[in-house]
């Protein structure tokens, strides 16, 4: 690699890189170049957008945050993510996030009209579009109204400007959600043969995780324990508060577990989403996922880990879950 001989950057001003952060030889991918630049130039300015100044370290941190949001939104390696927006700090951050997530960036010219942009989105198979609604007094997203063949575009994110219905604000896309959970169980549940309880959960979700932002879950707990074996059924009702005339979803789950000792359990769990309570979806549209699970418990801590496989098109192919709990 050619040494930096720029007159206004003497070598002793370049931050030392931690051992092992840059592989031998020049970086061979865009994410590797970004990591190398962050390690080498650290707190130097990477970009300036109006009054916004972003260092190389901060740019890498923002790009990683964007990558996590894309993965949480269901973007997989090889998926196409389109950006239809003018140059900006958000454009650069998002583009690096796309590469870090293993996806393919599809840039669209801001001079395109709706049908031209629609053609690129269709032929590329883009699943997420990032755009703006305030470019030279033009709402780029609105130009797609009435454009056919965009069913594969499952999410639209607004980098700047007003956020129309059905789209998500960029910062909201990056942020997570919160949940408040309250569990009621019969006293001395661990010593009982029959398990009875009720779990209530109120949540606010990032639209990247759920279609509805405010939601609630009512989970009755019905179980039977025999020796080291336990069987639990949860006839769950899911409800959302953002839609008019929303019908509760019926999402039952079952669990079979074996207690190897007082601390460890192994088992199988199955989760389903059958659709509205008063009229279930056809079987092909229902979600069915089965998990192999391992649990460890020692007062006051509980650790739960599972690997799941989806059995229908409406289910995720493979999914992992980890739950850490503390009793108080």
C-alpha positions in Angstrom: 0.0 0.0 0.0 1.4 3.4 -1.0 2.2 5.5 2.2 0.4 8.7 2.8 2.7 11.5 1.7 0.1 14.4 1.6 2.0 17.5 2.8 -0.7 18.6 5.3 -1.0 15.1 6.8 2.4 14.2 8.2 2.6 10.4 9.1 2.7 11.1 12.8 -0.8 12.6 12.7 -2.3 9.3 11.5 -3.9 7.4 14.4 -2.3 4.1 15.2 -4.5 1.2 14.2 -5.2 -1.6 16.7 -3.4 -4.9 16.0 -5.5 -7.0 13.6 -8.1 -4.4 12.6 -6.8 -4.2 9.0 -5.7 -7.3 7.1 -2.5 -7.5 5.3 -2.7 -5.9 1.8 -5.3 -3.4 0.6 -8.9 -3.8 1.6 -10.8 -5.7 -1.1 -14.5 -4.8 -0.2 -16.3 -1.5 0.5 -17.0 -2.4 4.1 -13.3 -3.3 4.6 -12.3 0.1 3.1 -14.6 1.8 5.5 -13.3 -0.1 8.5 -9.7 0.6 7.4 -10.4 4.3 7.0 -12.0 4.5 10.4 -9.1 2.7 12.0 -6.5 4.9 10.2 -8.1 8.3 10.3 -10.2 8.0 13.4 -11.6 11.4 14.5 -10.7 13.2 11.2 -13.7 14.5 9.2 -15.0 12.0 6.7 -17.7 14.1 5.2 -19.4 17.5 5.6 -23.1 18.0 4.8 -24.0 21.6 5.4 -23.6 22.1 9.1 -23.2 18.4 9.8 -19.6 17.1 10.2 -19.0 13.4 10.5 -15.7 11.7 11.5 -14.5 8.4 10.1 -15.2 6.7 13.4 -18.7 8.1 13.6 -19.4 7.2 10.0 -18.5 3.6 10.6 -20.7 3.6 13.7 -23.7 5.1 11.8 -23.2 2.6 8.9 -23.2 -0.4 11.4 -26.4 1.0 12.9 -28.0 1.2 9.5 -26.8 -2.3 8.7 -28.5 -3.7 11.8 -31.7 -1.9 10.9 -31.6 -3.4 7.4 -31.1 -6.9 8.8 -33.9 -6.3 11.3 -36.2 -5.3 8.4 -35.6 -8.7 6.8 -32.9 -7.7 4.2 -30.7 -10.7 3.5 -27.4 -11.0 1.7 -27.9 -10.5 -2.0 -31.2 -8.6 -1.6 -31.5 -5.3 -3.5 -31.9 -2.0 -1.6 -32.6 1.1 -3.7 -31.8 4.7 -2.8 -33.6 7.4 -4.8 -32.4 10.6 -3.2 -29.9 13.5 -3.7 -26.4 13.3 -2.2 -26.4 13.7 1.6 -24.9 12.3 4.8 -27.9 10.0 5.1 -27.3 8.7 1.6 -23.7 7.8 2.4 -24.6 6.3 5.7 -27.4 4.2 4.2 -25.2 3.0 1.3 -22.5 1.8 3.6 -25.2 0.1 5.7 -26.5 -1.7 2.7 -23.0 -3.1 1.9 -22.4 -4.1 5.5 -25.6 -6.0 5.5 -24.4 -8.0 2.5 -27.1 -6.5 0.2 -26.8 -4.9 -3.2 -27.1 -1.1 -3.6 -29.4 0.1 -6.4 -28.9 3.9 -6.9 -31.6 5.8 -8.8 -31.2 9.1 -10.6 -33.1 11.9 -9.0 -34.1 13.1 -12.5 -36.2 10.0 -13.1 -39.9 10.2 -13.2 -42.2 7.6 -11.6 -42.3 5.1 -14.5 -38.6 5.3 -15.0 -37.9 4.7 -11.3 -40.5 2.0 -11.3 -38.7 0.2 -14.2 -35.5 0.1 -12.2 -37.2 -1.0 -9.0 -39.0 -3.8 -10.9 -36.1 -5.1 -12.9 -33.6 -5.0 -9.9 -36.1 -6.7 -7.6 -35.5 -4.1 -4.9 -37.2 -5.0 -1.6 -36.5 -1.7 0.2 -36.6 1.9 -1.1 -35.0 4.9 0.6 -36.1 8.2 -0.8 -37.0 11.8 0.0 -40.3 13.8 -0.2 -38.7 17.3 -0.3 -36.3 17.3 -3.2 -36.7 20.6 -5.2 -40.4 20.8 -4.1 -40.9 17.2 -5.4 -42.2 14.2 -3.4 -40.2 11.4 -5.1 -42.3 8.7 -3.3 -45.5 10.2 -4.6 -44.2 9.8 -8.2 -44.6 6.1 -7.7 -48.3 6.3 -7.0 -50.1 4.2 -9.6 -46.9 2.6 -10.9 -47.6 -1.1 -11.5 -45.4 -4.1 -10.6 -43.9 -2.9 -7.3 -45.4 -5.6 -5.1 -41.9 -6.8 -4.1 -41.1 -3.4 -2.6 -42.1 -4.2 0.9 -40.7 -1.1 2.7 -40.4 2.6 1.8 -38.2 4.8 4.1 -38.0 8.6 4.0 -34.5 10.0 4.4 -35.8 13.6 4.6 -39.1 15.4 4.3 -42.7 14.6 5.5 -43.5 10.9 5.9 -46.6 9.8 4.0 -48.8 6.9 5.1 -47.3 3.5 4.5 -43.7 4.9 4.8 -41.2 5.0 7.7 -39.0 7.9 8.8 -35.3 7.1 8.5 -34.5 7.8 12.2 -37.5 5.6 13.2 -36.2 2.9 10.9 -32.9 3.0 12.8 -34.5 3.0 16.3 -35.8 0.0 18.2 -39.0 -0.6 20.1 -40.0 -1.1 23.7 -42.3 -3.6 25.4 -43.9 -3.6 28.8 -44.7 -7.1 30.1 -46.7 -8.2 33.1 -46.9 -11.9 34.1 -49.5 -13.3 36.6 -49.1 -17.0 37.6 -50.6 -19.2 40.4 -48.5 -19.1 43.6 -45.8 -21.7 43.9 -46.1 -22.5 40.2 -42.9 -24.6 40.1 -44.3 -27.0 42.6 -47.7 -27.5 40.9 -48.7 -30.2 38.5 -51.1 -27.9 36.6 -49.8 -24.5 35.5 -52.1 -21.5 35.2 -51.2 -18.0 34.4 -51.7 -14.9 32.2 -49.1 -12.8 30.4 -50.0 -9.3 29.2 -47.7 -7.3 26.9 -48.0 -3.7 25.7 -45.5 -2.7 23.0 -44.3 -0.1 20.6 -42.3 -1.5 17.7 -40.1 0.0 15.0 -42.0 -0.4 11.7 -39.0 -2.5 10.5 -40.1 -5.2 13.0 -43.9 -4.9 12.8 -46.5 -3.4 10.5 -48.3 -1.9 13.5 -46.5 0.4 15.9 -48.7 0.1 19.0 -49.7 -3.4 19.9 -50.7 -5.7 22.7 -50.6 -9.4 23.4 -52.8 -11.5 25.8 -51.2 -14.9 26.5 -53.0 -17.3 28.7 -50.7 -20.0 30.1 -52.1 -23.6 30.5 -49.7 -26.3 31.4 -49.1 -29.7 32.9 -46.0 -31.0 34.6 -45.1 -34.7 35.2 -41.7 -35.4 36.8 -39.1 -33.6 34.6 -41.5 -33.2 31.7 -43.7 -30.2 31.1 -46.3 -29.4 28.4 -47.6 -25.9 27.9 -50.3 -24.4 25.6 -50.6 -20.6 25.0 -53.8 -19.6 23.1 -52.4 -16.1 22.3 -54.4 -13.1 21.0 -52.4 -10.3 19.2 -54.0 -6.9 18.9 -52.9 -3.7 17.2 -54.1 -0.1 17.8 -53.0 1.6 14.5 -55.7 0.2 12.2 -59.4 0.9 12.1 -61.6 -2.2 12.5 -58.6 -4.3 13.3 -59.5 -7.9 14.2 -57.4 -9.7 16.9 -55.1 -12.4 15.5 -55.1 -15.9 16.9 -51.5 -17.0 17.4 -51.3 -20.2 19.5 -48.1 -21.8 20.7 -47.2 -25.1 22.3 -44.1 -26.1 24.2 -42.7 -29.5 25.3 -39.6 -29.4 27.6 -37.5 -31.8 29.6 -35.6 -30.7 32.8 -32.2 -32.3 32.7 -31.6 -30.9 36.2 -32.7 -28.0 38.4 -30.9 -25.5 36.2 -31.1 -26.8 32.6 -34.0 -27.6 30.3 -34.2 -28.6 26.6 -37.2 -28.8 24.5 -39.3 -27.9 21.4 -41.6 -25.0 20.9 -44.0 -24.3 18.0 -45.5 -20.9 17.2 -48.3 -20.2 14.8 -50.1 -17.2 13.4 -53.4 -18.4 12.1 -54.8 -15.0 11.2 -57.9 -13.1 12.4 -59.8 -14.8 15.3 -63.1 -14.7 13.4 -61.7 -16.0 10.1 -58.3 -17.7 9.9 -56.0 -17.4 6.9 -55.7 -20.2 4.3 -53.1 -22.7 5.4 -50.5 -21.4 2.9 -50.7 -17.9 4.4 -50.4 -19.0 8.0 -47.1 -18.7 9.8 -45.7 -21.8 11.5 -42.2 -21.9 13.1 -40.7 -24.7 15.3 -37.8 -24.0 17.7 -35.3 -26.2 19.4 -34.7 -24.5 22.7 -32.2 -24.6 25.6 -32.9 -22.8 29.0 -30.8 -22.1 32.0 -32.2 -20.8 35.3 -30.7 -19.7 38.6 -32.5 -17.3 40.8 -32.9 -14.5 39.9 -31.6 -15.1 36.3 -33.2 -16.9 33.4 -31.6 -17.4 30.0 -33.5 -18.8 27.0 -32.0 -19.6 23.6 -33.7 -21.1 20.5 -33.1 -21.8 16.8 -36.2 -22.0 14.7 -37.3 -23.1 11.2 -40.4 -21.8 9.3 -42.6 -24.2 7.5 -44.6 -21.9 5.3 -44.0 -19.0 2.9 -45.4 -16.6 5.5 -42.7 -17.7 8.0 -39.0 -16.8 8.3 -36.8 -19.6 6.9 -34.4 -19.6 9.9 -34.5 -17.5 13.0 -32.7 -17.3 16.3 -34.0 -15.9 19.6 -32.3 -15.1 23.0 -34.2 -14.0 26.1 -32.5 -12.8 29.3 -34.8 -12.4 32.3 -34.4 -11.4 35.9 -37.1 -11.9 38.6 -37.7 -9.2 41.1 
